Amino acid sequence: MIVTLIVICEVGFWVLLALGLALRYVARMPRLGAGVLLLEPLLEVVLLIVTAIDLKNGAEPDMKHGLAALYIGFTVAYGHYTISWADARVAHRFFGGPPPVPAPAYGRARAVHEGKLWLRTVLAAAVAIALLQLAAWYVGDAGRTGSLTSWQLTAARAAGIHGLIALTYAVFPKKAPKEPGEPVRVERPPSETKR
């Protein structure tokens, strides 16, 4: 049942997003559209309550409970970001809004952008780890909570891997291409310079 509810919450997220944006731009009801968009967190609250009830009723903690915690963590960290991203693109593409500001592609600005995304992943992992710890305490039987602990490690690993990827943008920054009118310097090998 939990996996089905996770799927329903994911579909519900996108349905509420589409409905909120449609009310905001198509029906010209920005307040009602914003109200619908504010319903998004209720999906996660419902998922959290159902997961807790499932555990309280004696369900064996397993993959579905870990997945529910990761989903809630992701939504807490990336939900508003995703809604803002979609809102800017819908406004521009269909309703004459200003073009969305693209993510920086080069140098330090790109490294900072990737660092901020990594901090969101850290937040998502922290929320998931905290929820899984609360679930483990709620179950109260260390013999039954091994899968919850393994999901905590999965969340920490995901944040660590994303951190390493973000770090590569700082250590090996991508350079911007040369401007069309800028002269190109050709370096000659040392053997050709002395003739």
DRENDONU-483666 format. One line per field, with one value per residue: residue in one letter; x negated, y negated, z negated of N, C-alpha, C, O in turn. Coordinates in steps of 0.2 Angstrom, whole numbers. Layout:
N
residuo <- [A,...]
n_px <- [X,...]
n_py <- [Y,...]
n_pz <- [Z,...]
ca_px <- [X,...]
ca_py <- [Y,...]
ca_pz <- [Z,...]
c_px <- [X,...]
c_py <- [Y,...]
c_pz <- [Z,...]
o_px <- [X,...]
o_py <- [Y,...]
o_pz <- [Z,...]
//
This chain:
195
residuo <- [M,I,V,T,L,I,V,I,C,E,V,G,F,W,V,L,L,A,L,G,L,A,L,R,Y,V,A,R,M,P,R,L,G,A,G,V,L,L,L,E,P,L,L,E,V,V,L,L,I,V,T,A,I,D,L,K,N,G,A,E,P,D,M,K,H,G,L,A,A,L,Y,I,G,F,T,V,A,Y,G,H,Y,T,I,S,W,A,D,A,R,V,A,H,R,F,F,G,G,P,P,P,V,P,A,P,A,Y,G,R,A,R,A,V,H,E,G,K,L,W,L,R,T,V,L,A,A,A,V,A,I,A,L,L,Q,L,A,A,W,Y,V,G,D,A,G,R,T,G,S,L,T,S,W,Q,L,T,A,A,R,A,A,G,I,H,G,L,I,A,L,T,Y,A,V,F,P,K,K,A,P,K,E,P,G,E,P,V,R,V,E,R,P,P,S,E,T,K,R]
n_px <- [-4,-10,-19,-11,-4,-15,-17,-5,-6,-17,-11,-1,-8,-12,0,6,-3,-1,12,12,4,11,23,17,12,20,33,33,32,23,22,29,23,10,14,18,5,0,5,-3,-13,-4,-2,-14,-13,-1,-7,-17,-9,-2,-12,-17,-6,-5,-17,-14,-4,-10,-17,-31,-46,-53,-59,-49,-45,-57,-59,-48,-52,-63,-57,-49,-59,-66,-56,-54,-66,-68,-55,-49,-59,-57,-44,-45,-54,-46,-36,-42,-45,-33,-26,-34,-35,-21,-14,-20,-29,-44,-60,-66,-79,-94,-103,-120,-133,-147,-163,-166,-153,-145,-150,-146,-132,-130,-135,-125,-114,-119,-118,-104,-102,-109,-100,-88,-93,-96,-83,-76,-84,-82,-68,-68,-75,-66,-56,-62,-64,-50,-46,-54,-60,-75,-79,-70,-72,-83,-82,-78,-89,-98,-93,-95,-109,-109,-103,-113,-124,-120,-120,-133,-139,-133,-139,-153,-152,-147,-159,-168,-165,-170,-184,-188,-184,-173,-178,-173,-168,-178,-176,-169,-177,-189,-207,-215,-228,-241,-251,-268,-277,-293,-303,-301,-303,-316,-325]
n_py <- [6,-6,-9,-11,-22,-31,-32,-38,-50,-56,-57,-65,-76,-81,-83,-93,-103,-106,-109,-120,-129,-131,-137,-148,-155,-152,-152,-165,-167,-170,-169,-158,-148,-149,-145,-131,-127,-127,-117,-106,-101,-94,-82,-75,-75,-67,-55,-53,-51,-39,-30,-30,-25,-12,-6,-6,3,14,18,24,16,10,9,0,-9,-15,-21,-29,-39,-44,-50,-60,-68,-72,-80,-90,-96,-99,-102,-116,-122,-115,-118,-132,-132,-126,-135,-147,-143,-139,-151,-159,-152,-150,-161,-174,-178,-184,-177,-163,-163,-155,-142,-145,-141,-140,-141,-149,-153,-142,-132,-137,-136,-122,-118,-124,-116,-104,-107,-106,-93,-88,-93,-85,-72,-73,-76,-64,-54,-58,-56,-42,-38,-42,-33,-21,-22,-23,-10,-3,9,16,27,27,16,15,13,0,-7,-4,-11,-24,-25,-24,-36,-45,-41,-45,-59,-61,-56,-65,-77,-75,-75,-89,-95,-93,-102,-114,-111,-107,-118,-122,-130,-145,-147,-154,-171,-175,-185,-185,-184,-169,-160,-151,-139,-135,-120,-118,-113,-119,-132,-136,-139]
n_pz <- [0,-4,7,17,13,13,27,30,23,30,43,40,36,48,55,46,48,62,62,53,60,72,67,62,74,86,82,76,62,51,36,32,40,33,21,23,27,15,8,11,0,-8,-3,-6,-20,-21,-16,-26,-38,-34,-33,-46,-52,-46,-51,-64,-65,-64,-53,-44,-44,-29,-12,-7,-17,-18,-6,-6,-15,-9,2,-4,-9,2,8,-1,0,13,19,19,27,39,42,44,55,65,65,70,83,89,88,97,109,113,110,112,102,94,101,93,81,86,79,73,84,84,76,60,56,61,52,40,41,43,30,22,26,22,8,6,9,-3,-13,-9,-11,-25,-30,-27,-34,-47,-48,-46,-57,-67,-64,-67,-80,-84,-80,-89,-90,-88,-81,-70,-63,-54,-40,-39,-44,-34,-24,-28,-27,-13,-9,-15,-7,6,4,2,14,23,18,21,35,37,32,42,51,45,43,56,66,79,94,102,119,132,138,154,161,155,155,159,150,156,150,153,154,144,152,165,164,164,177]
ca_px <- [0,-14,-22,-5,-3,-21,-16,1,-9,-21,-7,3,-12,-12,7,7,-7,2,18,10,1,17,27,13,11,25,40,31,34,17,22,32,17,5,17,17,-2,-2,7,-8,-15,1,-3,-19,-10,3,-11,-20,-4,0,-18,-18,-1,-7,-22,-11,1,-14,-20,-38,-49,-56,-60,-44,-46,-63,-57,-43,-56,-68,-53,-47,-65,-67,-50,-55,-72,-67,-48,-48,-63,-54,-38,-48,-57,-41,-32,-45,-45,-26,-25,-38,-33,-14,-10,-23,-33,-51,-63,-69,-87,-97,-109,-127,-137,-154,-167,-164,-146,-143,-152,-142,-126,-131,-135,-118,-110,-121,-115,-97,-102,-110,-94,-84,-96,-95,-76,-75,-88,-78,-62,-69,-77,-60,-52,-65,-62,-43,-45,-57,-63,-81,-79,-66,-73,-89,-81,-77,-96,-101,-90,-99,-115,-108,-102,-120,-128,-117,-122,-140,-140,-131,-144,-159,-150,-148,-166,-172,-164,-174,-191,-189,-179,-172,-179,-168,-171,-181,-172,-171,-182,-195,-212,-217,-235,-244,-258,-272,-282,-299,-308,-300,-304,-323,-327]
ca_py <- [0,-12,-10,-14,-29,-35,-33,-42,-56,-58,-59,-70,-82,-84,-85,-99,-108,-108,-113,-127,-134,-132,-142,-155,-158,-151,-155,-171,-166,-169,-167,-151,-144,-149,-141,-124,-125,-127,-110,-101,-98,-90,-75,-72,-74,-61,-49,-52,-48,-33,-26,-29,-20,-6,-4,-5,9,20,19,25,10,12,4,-5,-14,-19,-25,-35,-44,-48,-54,-66,-72,-75,-85,-95,-100,-101,-104,-123,-123,-112,-122,-138,-131,-125,-141,-152,-141,-140,-159,-162,-148,-151,-167,-180,-180,-185,-171,-160,-164,-149,-140,-146,-135,-140,-144,-149,-153,-135,-128,-139,-133,-115,-118,-125,-110,-99,-108,-104,-86,-87,-94,-80,-67,-75,-75,-56,-51,-60,-52,-35,-37,-42,-27,-16,-23,-22,-3,-1,16,15,32,26,9,15,10,-8,-9,-4,-17,-30,-25,-26,-44,-48,-40,-49,-66,-61,-56,-72,-81,-74,-78,-96,-97,-93,-109,-118,-109,-107,-122,-122,-137,-148,-147,-160,-175,-174,-190,-185,-180,-162,-159,-145,-138,-130,-116,-121,-111,-122,-139,-138,-137]
ca_pz <- [0,-4,13,21,10,15,34,30,21,36,48,37,36,55,56,43,51,68,60,50,66,76,63,62,80,91,79,73,55,47,29,32,42,28,16,26,26,7,6,12,-6,-11,0,-10,-27,-21,-16,-32,-42,-32,-34,-53,-54,-44,-56,-71,-64,-65,-47,-45,-41,-24,-7,-5,-22,-17,0,-8,-19,-4,6,-8,-10,9,9,-6,2,21,21,21,33,45,44,47,61,70,66,74,90,92,89,103,115,116,108,113,97,96,101,86,80,86,74,76,88,84,71,53,55,61,46,34,43,41,23,19,28,17,1,6,8,-10,-16,-8,-15,-32,-32,-26,-39,-53,-47,-46,-64,-71,-62,-70,-87,-84,-80,-95,-90,-84,-76,-65,-60,-50,-33,-40,-45,-27,-20,-31,-23,-6,-9,-16,-1,11,3,3,21,26,16,25,42,36,30,48,54,42,45,64,69,87,96,107,126,134,142,161,164,151,158,156,150,158,147,157,150,144,158,171,163,165,184]
c_px <- [-4,-17,-17,-4,-9,-19,-10,-2,-13,-16,-3,-1,-12,-5,8,3,-4,8,17,8,7,22,24,13,17,32,39,33,28,17,24,26,12,8,17,10,-4,1,2,-11,-10,0,-9,-17,-6,-2,-15,-16,-3,-6,-19,-12,-2,-12,-19,-7,-4,-17,-28,-42,-54,-57,-55,-44,-52,-62,-53,-47,-60,-63,-51,-53,-67,-62,-52,-61,-71,-60,-47,-53,-60,-48,-40,-50,-51,-37,-35,-45,-38,-25,-28,-35,-26,-11,-14,-27,-40,-55,-66,-77,-90,-102,-115,-130,-144,-157,-164,-157,-143,-144,-148,-135,-125,-131,-129,-114,-112,-118,-108,-97,-104,-104,-89,-86,-95,-87,-74,-78,-84,-72,-63,-71,-71,-56,-55,-64,-55,-42,-48,-60,-69,-82,-75,-67,-80,-88,-80,-84,-99,-99,-93,-105,-114,-107,-109,-124,-126,-120,-130,-142,-139,-137,-151,-158,-151,-155,-170,-171,-168,-182,-192,-184,-179,-173,-174,-172,-173,-176,-174,-176,-188,-200,-214,-225,-237,-251,-262,-276,-289,-304,-307,-302,-312,-325,-330]
c_py <- [-6,-14,-13,-21,-34,-37,-39,-49,-60,-61,-65,-77,-86,-87,-92,-105,-110,-112,-120,-132,-135,-137,-149,-158,-158,-154,-162,-172,-165,-167,-160,-147,-144,-144,-133,-122,-124,-120,-105,-98,-93,-83,-72,-71,-68,-55,-48,-49,-41,-28,-25,-24,-13,-2,-2,1,15,22,20,19,13,7,-1,-10,-18,-24,-31,-41,-48,-52,-60,-70,-76,-81,-91,-100,-103,-103,-111,-125,-121,-116,-129,-138,-130,-131,-146,-149,-141,-147,-161,-158,-150,-157,-174,-182,-181,-178,-169,-161,-157,-148,-142,-140,-135,-143,-143,-149,-146,-131,-130,-136,-126,-114,-119,-119,-104,-100,-106,-96,-84,-87,-88,-74,-67,-73,-67,-53,-52,-56,-45,-33,-37,-36,-21,-16,-21,-14,0,6,16,21,31,19,9,12,2,-11,-9,-9,-24,-30,-26,-33,-47,-47,-44,-56,-66,-60,-62,-77,-81,-76,-86,-99,-97,-99,-114,-117,-109,-111,-122,-129,-139,-148,-154,-164,-174,-179,-190,-181,-174,-162,-152,-144,-133,-126,-119,-119,-115,-130,-141,-135,-142]
c_pz <- [0,3,18,19,13,23,34,28,27,41,46,37,43,57,53,46,58,67,57,56,70,73,63,68,85,88,76,66,51,40,28,34,37,22,17,25,19,4,7,6,-9,-9,-4,-17,-27,-20,-22,-37,-41,-34,-42,-55,-52,-48,-62,-71,-64,-58,-48,-41,-35,-19,-6,-10,-20,-11,-1,-11,-14,1,3,-8,-3,10,5,-3,9,23,23,27,39,47,47,54,66,71,71,82,93,93,96,109,118,114,108,107,99,96,94,87,81,80,77,79,86,77,64,52,56,55,40,35,41,34,20,20,23,10,1,5,1,-14,-15,-11,-23,-34,-32,-32,-46,-53,-48,-54,-68,-70,-66,-78,-89,-84,-87,-96,-86,-79,-70,-61,-55,-43,-33,-40,-38,-23,-22,-27,-16,-5,-10,-10,5,10,4,10,25,24,20,32,42,35,37,52,51,43,52,67,77,89,102,114,128,138,149,163,160,155,155,156,151,155,152,152,150,149,164,170,164,172,187]
o_px <- [-3,-17,-18,-3,-8,-21,-10,0,-12,-17,-2,1,-11,-5,11,5,-3,10,20,10,7,24,27,14,19,35,43,36,27,13,22,26,9,4,15,9,-8,-1,3,-11,-13,1,-8,-19,-6,-1,-16,-17,-3,-5,-20,-13,-1,-12,-20,-6,-1,-20,-31,-40,-58,-57,-57,-42,-52,-64,-54,-46,-61,-65,-51,-53,-68,-64,-50,-60,-73,-59,-45,-50,-60,-47,-37,-49,-52,-35,-32,-44,-38,-22,-25,-34,-25,-6,-13,-29,-42,-53,-69,-80,-88,-105,-116,-129,-147,-154,-161,-154,-138,-140,-146,-132,-121,-128,-127,-110,-108,-116,-106,-93,-102,-103,-86,-82,-93,-86,-71,-75,-83,-70,-59,-70,-70,-53,-52,-63,-53,-38,-45,-62,-68,-85,-76,-64,-82,-92,-82,-86,-103,-103,-94,-108,-119,-110,-111,-128,-130,-122,-132,-147,-143,-138,-154,-162,-153,-156,-174,-175,-170,-186,-198,-179,-184,-170,-172,-178,-171,-172,-180,-180,-193,-199,-214,-228,-234,-255,-259,-278,-291,-308,-312,-303,-313,-327,-333]
o_py <- [-11,-20,-18,-25,-39,-43,-43,-54,-66,-66,-70,-82,-92,-92,-97,-110,-116,-117,-125,-138,-141,-142,-154,-165,-163,-158,-165,-177,-160,-162,-157,-141,-138,-141,-129,-117,-120,-118,-99,-91,-89,-78,-66,-66,-64,-50,-42,-44,-37,-22,-19,-20,-8,4,3,5,20,28,16,18,17,1,-7,-16,-24,-29,-36,-46,-54,-58,-66,-76,-82,-86,-96,-106,-108,-105,-112,-128,-124,-117,-131,-142,-133,-133,-149,-154,-142,-149,-165,-162,-150,-159,-179,-188,-179,-173,-173,-161,-152,-153,-141,-135,-129,-147,-139,-146,-145,-127,-126,-134,-124,-109,-116,-117,-101,-95,-104,-94,-79,-83,-85,-70,-63,-70,-64,-48,-47,-53,-41,-28,-33,-33,-17,-11,-18,-12,4,7,16,20,35,18,4,8,-1,-16,-14,-12,-28,-36,-30,-36,-52,-52,-47,-60,-71,-64,-65,-82,-86,-79,-89,-104,-101,-101,-119,-122,-111,-109,-122,-134,-135,-149,-159,-161,-173,-177,-193,-176,-173,-163,-148,-148,-128,-128,-122,-123,-116,-133,-147,-129,-141]
o_pz <- [3,5,22,24,14,25,38,31,28,44,50,38,43,60,56,46,59,70,59,56,73,77,64,69,88,92,74,64,48,38,24,31,36,19,13,23,18,-1,4,5,-13,-12,-6,-20,-31,-24,-24,-41,-45,-36,-44,-59,-56,-50,-65,-76,-62,-57,-52,-35,-36,-20,-5,-9,-21,-11,2,-10,-14,2,5,-7,-3,12,7,-3,11,29,29,31,44,53,52,58,72,76,75,86,99,98,100,114,124,117,104,107,104,93,91,92,76,78,83,76,88,74,62,47,52,53,36,30,38,31,15,16,20,6,-5,2,-2,-18,-20,-14,-26,-40,-36,-35,-50,-58,-52,-56,-73,-74,-69,-81,-94,-88,-90,-101,-80,-74,-65,-56,-53,-40,-29,-37,-36,-19,-18,-25,-13,0,-6,-8,8,15,7,12,29,28,21,35,46,38,38,55,55,45,54,71,80,86,106,114,125,142,151,168,162,157,149,161,148,156,154,147,155,151,168,175,166,172,193]
//
